[in-house]
Amino acid sequence: MKIFDQSRQHLLILAVLLLLPLISSSKTKKTSDIKHPKNTKTVSQLMQQLKKRVLSKKFHWDLSLFTDEGWSHKSHTVNGLPLIYWTCGDRESTNASLILSTVHGDEVTPVYFGFRLVEYLKARPELCKDKFVVVAPIVNPDGFLRYRNGTRSNYHKVDLNRNFDTPDWHKDALHLWKTKYAKRRRYYPGEKPASEPETKFQMWLIDEFKPVKIMSVHAPLNILDYDGPKTPEALKLSQKYFDSIQHLRETVKKATPELKFFAFGNFPGSLGNYAGKQRGIPTITAELPTTKASLAPYYFGMIEKGTRIFIEQEVKDSPIRASANSD
Ligand SMILES: [Zn+2]
């Protein structure tokens, strides 16, 4: 009996030893594919690709928007493109805004908006005075550059606005996708929350720069949506803060009459859920009316005032920046 046990044990060890290289090599390959794209591109290469795309699609946009200068980046997309952002003003200011654009790659007009906004702010340094502004003009460059017309999702075919790490993700995200969205690939939330580099990038921007307000620009629903805490009690916020973010919502809404104000509600893994509902950061989503490239400059003019007011408006008694200052 004892001999039998021993030989069985030997066989088991032998089997593990034989299989080990197979298991570890497949594991290494998988993680390296996801986290460290082999051929990372430079900012200049990204700009070349964007210009090429804009030209070949005959968007007739000013190509000088895609300048090589002044960008920062922290990480790369699945396909190795740099995830860029631009900042202006005083990092210590309590009036810090984060503006995100092109989370969905097939939404063309927000690409123009993001890059145009950076040029607009560069030409008007007074708008950043005593404030801090972070602009990430193209959160999903892989999606924008993919196939003929780009894709909503990223290179892994994940909808980045369903991939944030929200408390309801595990319970509801995949379930909703299978039922409400009938497994339509455009709305696939990923296998797990925050699995995608572009989601991690946005979460990093929020952690790193501690914006007291966030704006994200999409198309083509023609609405202005707002996510934030429903009551001050929900997140133990002060009444002063709550009144201040309501005021922000109202003034931006008033300055953007062309977009219909509509509370869309939020989804498991969406930015509005992650930043607005969970963290209490007022989050405005501007959905431009169409994805027609030729109308992009017009749309910029349409929400220019609302965007400027969003940047200017102070958020009083913000718990986000209070903790940032005491760090
Ligand atoms: Zn979108």
Residues whose N, C-alpha, C, O or C-beta is under 5 A from the ligand:
A	BS01	ZN	H104 H218 A219
